[in-house]
């Protein structure tokens, strides 16, 4: 009787152990991640269904040893059964998985190598979506810069065409006046008007005098800038002197171009103040700060020549924020045109 009981207890112990092992295997198989263990000799000890499926997709056969799995994970992209994107493996069913390994020990001190495969499909797709969005934004920004460059070039061409038409009209008027002046015997009272016309033509050819419609250039500039998404704000009184107005409009136009092309801002502020002998203007924007000292290119260099020719001063401030500071003589007759 005692022998029978011992055998019964021993048999029940084996059944209980098999039941525990079966429960552990079932629990591991139900995991959403892939999981497997290898002993210190690299032989497979335990592997769940997900890892079996993934390893078969990687190697083309059932998983047996750790070297088989390592070979598949380290195989060059063009030779593997799954596509690779960095550390992510892309399978034919559209899922993305990432593998990692670590050394673990059981309660008896035995060493095993654990491999875990994590499903990172949603994370991978989100990352790809963000990367695509960033690339598209860069393309759009580049396209917008090209549009701004084209608009600037077209505007300059239109200004040049308008200038040519004005020169043509002014020269025609001056020649007609000279013929009439000569035909009338060169009366002295007509001489100042003739001289003024010749001086005006000379100033236009030298780029020191704007065309006739430039008195309304500020309004046109504000409309053009608004169409490009830039708001121009003026604080203070704009000078009534036509030459001063032309120079200030040219300065604001150059700052709008700079804001669109480099600062990526949407607002240009011109603060105009009256001094004793000078009118001062400070033009700034709300764009990003310059990364280094601004080198005056064609636009700013040309503007500086015009301002200094008129007896004014110009300073381009780079740090900590961009600002264009201009001083122009305000007394009548002080401009050297």
C-alpha positions as CSV (number, residue, x, y, z in Angstrom):
1,X,0.0,0.0,0.0
2,X,2.8,2.4,0.8
3,X,4.6,1.7,-2.5
4,X,1.3,2.3,-4.4
5,X,0.9,5.7,-2.7
6,X,4.4,6.8,-3.4
7,X,4.0,5.8,-7.0
8,X,0.7,7.7,-7.2
9,X,2.2,10.8,-5.7
10,X,5.2,10.6,-8.0
11,X,2.9,10.2,-11.0
12,X,0.8,13.2,-10.0
13,X,3.9,15.3,-9.6
14,X,5.0,14.6,-13.1
15,X,1.5,15.4,-14.3
16,X,1.5,18.7,-12.4
17,X,4.9,19.6,-13.9
18,X,3.7,18.8,-17.4
19,X,0.6,20.9,-16.7
20,X,2.7,23.9,-15.6
21,X,5.0,23.6,-18.6
22,X,2.0,23.4,-20.9
23,X,0.5,26.5,-19.2
24,X,3.7,28.4,-19.6
25,X,4.0,27.4,-23.3
26,X,0.4,28.5,-23.9
27,X,0.9,31.8,-22.2
28,X,4.1,32.5,-24.2
29,X,2.3,31.5,-27.4
30,X,-0.4,34.0,-26.7
31,X,2.1,36.9,-26.5
32,X,1.8,39.5,-29.3
33,X,5.6,39.7,-29.5
34,X,8.0,37.1,-30.7
35,X,10.0,35.3,-27.9
36,X,12.6,32.5,-27.9
37,X,15.4,31.2,-25.7
38,X,18.6,29.4,-26.6
39,X,20.9,27.6,-24.2
40,X,24.6,28.3,-23.8
41,X,25.4,26.0,-26.7
42,X,23.1,27.9,-29.0
43,X,20.4,25.3,-29.2
44,X,16.7,26.3,-29.1
45,X,15.0,25.7,-25.8
46,X,11.7,27.5,-26.1
47,X,10.1,29.5,-28.9
48,X,6.5,30.9,-29.2
49,X,4.4,30.8,-32.3
50,X,5.1,34.5,-33.3
51,X,8.8,33.9,-33.3
52,X,8.5,30.7,-35.2
53,X,6.5,32.5,-37.9
54,X,9.0,35.4,-38.1
55,X,12.1,33.2,-38.1
56,X,10.6,31.0,-40.8
57,X,9.9,34.2,-42.9
58,X,13.5,35.3,-42.3
59,X,15.3,32.0,-42.9
60,X,12.9,30.0,-45.0
61,X,13.0,27.0,-42.6
62,X,12.1,26.1,-39.0
63,X,14.2,27.7,-36.3
64,X,16.7,25.3,-34.7
65,X,19.8,27.2,-33.5
66,X,20.8,30.6,-32.5
67,X,23.3,30.9,-35.4
68,X,20.5,30.5,-37.9
69,X,18.6,33.4,-36.4
70,X,21.7,35.6,-36.1
71,X,22.6,34.9,-39.7
72,X,19.2,35.9,-40.9
73,X,19.3,39.1,-38.7
74,X,22.7,40.1,-39.9
75,X,22.2,39.2,-43.6
76,X,22.6,42.0,-46.1
77,X,19.3,43.6,-47.1
78,X,19.4,42.5,-50.7
79,X,19.9,38.8,-49.8
80,X,17.3,38.4,-47.0
81,X,13.8,37.1,-47.1
82,X,12.5,40.4,-45.6
83,X,13.3,44.0,-46.4
84,X,15.4,46.0,-44.0
85,X,15.2,49.6,-43.1
86,X,18.0,50.2,-40.6
87,X,17.1,48.1,-37.6
88,X,13.5,47.4,-38.7
89,X,12.6,44.3,-40.7
90,X,9.7,44.7,-43.1
91,X,7.7,41.5,-43.9
92,X,5.5,40.7,-46.9
93,X,2.3,41.0,-44.8
94,X,3.0,44.7,-44.3
95,X,4.2,44.4,-40.7
96,X,7.4,45.9,-39.3
97,X,9.4,44.1,-36.5
98,X,12.4,45.0,-34.5
99,X,14.6,42.3,-32.8
100,X,16.8,42.5,-29.7
101,X,18.7,39.9,-27.7
102,X,19.9,39.7,-24.0
103,X,21.4,37.3,-21.6
104,X,19.1,35.9,-18.9
105,X,19.6,33.4,-16.0
106,X,17.1,31.0,-14.4
107,X,16.9,30.3,-10.6
108,X,19.5,27.6,-10.9
109,X,22.0,29.9,-12.4
110,X,21.8,28.5,-15.9
111,X,22.5,31.0,-18.7
112,X,20.2,31.5,-21.7
113,X,20.1,33.9,-24.6
114,X,16.7,35.6,-25.0
115,X,15.4,37.0,-28.3
116,X,12.4,39.3,-28.4
117,X,10.7,40.6,-31.6
118,X,8.5,43.7,-31.1
119,X,5.8,44.7,-33.6
120,X,6.7,48.3,-34.5
121,X,4.4,48.7,-37.5
122,X,2.4,51.7,-36.3
123,X,5.5,53.4,-35.0
124,X,7.4,52.8,-38.3
125,X,4.5,54.1,-40.4
126,X,4.2,57.2,-38.2
127,X,7.9,57.8,-38.5
128,X,7.7,57.4,-42.3
129,X,4.7,59.8,-42.4
130,X,6.6,62.4,-40.5
131,X,9.7,62.0,-42.7
132,X,7.5,62.3,-45.8
133,X,5.8,65.4,-44.3
134,X,9.1,67.0,-43.5
135,X,10.4,66.4,-47.1
136,X,7.2,67.8,-48.6
137,X,7.5,70.9,-46.4
138,X,11.1,71.4,-47.5
139,X,10.0,71.1,-51.1
140,X,7.2,73.6,-50.5
141,X,9.6,76.0,-48.8
142,X,12.1,75.7,-51.7
143,X,9.2,76.2,-54.2
144,X,8.1,79.4,-52.3
145,X,11.7,80.7,-52.4
146,X,11.8,80.2,-56.1
147,X,8.4,82.0,-56.5
148,X,9.7,84.9,-54.4
149,X,12.9,85.1,-56.5
150,X,10.8,85.0,-59.7
151,X,8.5,87.7,-58.4
152,X,11.4,89.9,-57.4
153,X,13.0,89.4,-60.8
154,X,9.7,90.2,-62.6
155,X,9.2,93.3,-60.4
156,X,12.6,94.5,-61.3
157,X,12.0,93.9,-65.0
158,X,8.8,95.8,-64.8
159,X,10.5,98.7,-63.0
160,X,13.2,98.7,-65.7
161,X,10.6,98.7,-68.5
162,X,8.8,101.5,-66.8
163,X,12.0,103.4,-66.5
164,X,12.8,102.9,-70.1
165,X,9.4,104.2,-71.1
166,X,9.9,107.3,-68.9
167,X,13.3,107.9,-70.3
168,X,11.9,107.6,-73.8
169,X,9.1,110.1,-73.0
170,X,11.4,112.5,-71.2
171,X,14.0,112.5,-73.9
172,X,11.3,113.1,-76.6
173,X,9.9,116.0,-74.6
174,X,13.4,117.5,-74.0
175,X,14.3,117.3,-77.7
176,X,11.0,118.9,-78.7
177,X,11.6,121.6,-76.1
178,X,15.1,122.2,-77.4
179,X,13.8,122.5,-81.0
180,X,11.2,125.0,-79.9
181,X,13.7,126.8,-77.7
182,X,16.0,127.2,-80.7
183,X,13.2,128.1,-83.1
184,X,12.1,130.9,-80.7
185,X,15.6,132.4,-80.6
186,X,16.7,130.8,-77.2
187,X,14.7,133.1,-74.9
188,X,16.3,133.4,-71.5
189,X,13.0,132.8,-69.6
190,X,12.8,129.3,-71.1
191,X,16.3,128.3,-70.2
192,X,15.7,127.1,-66.5
193,X,12.9,124.8,-67.7
194,X,15.2,123.3,-70.4
195,X,18.1,122.9,-67.9
196,X,15.8,121.2,-65.4
197,X,14.6,118.8,-68.0
198,X,18.1,117.9,-69.0
199,X,19.1,117.4,-65.3
200,X,16.1,115.2,-64.8
201,X,17.1,112.9,-67.7
202,X,20.7,112.8,-66.4
203,X,19.4,111.8,-62.9
204,X,17.1,109.1,-64.3
205,X,20.0,107.6,-66.3
206,X,22.2,107.6,-63.2
207,X,19.5,105.9,-61.1
208,X,19.2,108.8,-58.7
209,X,15.6,109.8,-59.5
210,X,12.6,107.5,-59.6
211,X,9.9,107.4,-62.2
212,X,6.8,109.7,-62.0
213,X,4.5,107.1,-60.5
214,X,6.9,106.3,-57.7
215,X,5.2,108.8,-55.5
216,X,2.5,106.2,-55.1
217,X,5.1,103.4,-54.8
218,X,4.5,102.8,-51.1
219,X,0.9,101.9,-51.6
220,X,1.8,99.6,-54.5
221,X,4.6,98.0,-52.4
222,X,2.2,97.4,-49.5
223,X,-0.3,95.7,-51.9
224,X,2.5,93.5,-53.5
225,X,3.9,92.5,-50.1
226,X,0.4,91.6,-48.8
227,X,-0.1,89.3,-51.8
228,X,3.0,87.5,-50.7
229,X,1.9,87.3,-47.1
230,X,4.0,90.2,-45.7
231,X,2.3,93.0,-43.8
232,X,4.1,96.4,-43.9
233,X,3.6,98.7,-40.9
234,X,4.6,102.3,-40.8
235,X,5.1,104.2,-37.6
236,X,5.6,108.0,-37.9
237,X,5.1,110.4,-40.8
238,X,6.3,109.6,-44.2
239,X,8.3,112.5,-45.7
240,X,6.5,114.7,-48.2
241,X,9.8,115.3,-50.2
242,X,9.5,113.0,-53.2
243,X,13.2,112.1,-53.2
244,X,13.1,111.1,-49.6
245,X,10.0,109.1,-50.1
246,X,11.6,107.3,-53.1
247,X,14.6,106.3,-51.1
248,X,12.6,105.1,-48.1
249,X,10.3,103.1,-50.3
250,X,13.4,101.5,-52.0
251,X,14.7,100.6,-48.5
252,X,11.4,99.1,-47.4
253,X,11.2,97.1,-50.6
254,X,14.7,95.7,-50.1
255,X,13.8,94.7,-46.5
256,X,10.6,93.0,-47.7
257,X,12.7,91.0,-50.1
258,X,15.1,90.1,-47.4
259,X,12.2,89.0,-45.1
260,X,10.8,86.7,-47.7
261,X,14.0,85.2,-48.9
262,X,16.0,84.8,-45.7
263,X,14.2,85.7,-42.5
264,X,11.0,83.8,-43.4
265,X,8.9,86.4,-41.6
266,X,5.4,88.0,-42.3
267,X,5.8,91.5,-41.0
268,X,8.0,94.5,-41.8
269,X,8.0,97.5,-39.5
270,X,9.4,100.9,-40.5
271,X,9.7,103.5,-37.7
272,X,10.3,107.0,-39.0
273,X,11.4,109.8,-36.7
274,X,12.3,113.5,-37.4
275,X,15.6,114.8,-36.3
276,X,16.9,118.3,-36.4
277,X,18.5,118.0,-39.8
278,X,17.8,114.4,-40.7
279,X,14.9,112.0,-41.0
280,X,15.7,108.7,-39.4
281,X,14.2,105.3,-40.4
282,X,14.6,102.0,-38.7
283,X,13.3,99.0,-40.6
284,X,13.0,95.6,-39.0
285,X,11.0,92.3,-39.4
286,X,9.6,89.5,-37.2
287,X,11.6,86.7,-39.0
288,X,14.3,84.5,-37.7
289,X,17.6,86.0,-36.5
290,X,20.5,86.1,-38.8
291,X,23.0,83.2,-38.1
292,X,25.9,85.4,-39.0
293,X,26.8,89.0,-40.0
294,X,24.9,90.0,-43.1
295,X,27.1,90.6,-46.2
296,X,25.6,93.4,-48.3
297,X,24.8,91.9,-51.7
298,X,23.5,93.6,-54.8
299,X,20.3,95.0,-53.3
300,X,21.7,96.5,-50.1
301,X,24.9,97.6,-51.9
302,X,22.9,99.5,-54.5
303,X,20.6,101.0,-51.8
304,X,23.7,102.2,-49.9
305,X,25.1,103.9,-53.0
306,X,21.8,105.8,-53.6
307,X,21.5,106.8,-49.9
308,X,25.1,108.0,-49.6
309,X,24.8,109.8,-52.9
310,X,21.9,111.7,-51.4
311,X,24.0,112.7,-48.4
312,X,22.5,110.1,-46.1
313,X,23.9,107.2,-44.0
314,X,22.9,103.6,-43.9
315,X,23.7,100.8,-41.4
316,X,22.8,97.1,-41.7
317,X,22.4,95.6,-38.2
318,X,22.8,91.8,-38.1
319,X,22.8,90.9,-34.4
320,X,20.9,90.2,-32.2
321,X,18.2,91.0,-34.7
322,X,18.1,92.3,-38.2
323,X,17.5,96.1,-38.6
324,X,18.2,98.6,-41.4
325,X,19.0,102.1,-40.0
326,X,18.8,105.0,-42.4
327,X,19.4,108.7,-41.9
328,X,18.6,111.2,-44.7
329,X,19.0,115.0,-44.8
330,X,15.6,116.7,-44.5
331,X,16.4,120.3,-45.3
332,X,15.4,121.4,-48.8
333,X,18.2,121.4,-51.3
334,X,20.5,119.3,-49.1
335,X,20.1,116.2,-51.2
336,X,22.8,115.6,-53.7
337,X,20.9,114.4,-56.7
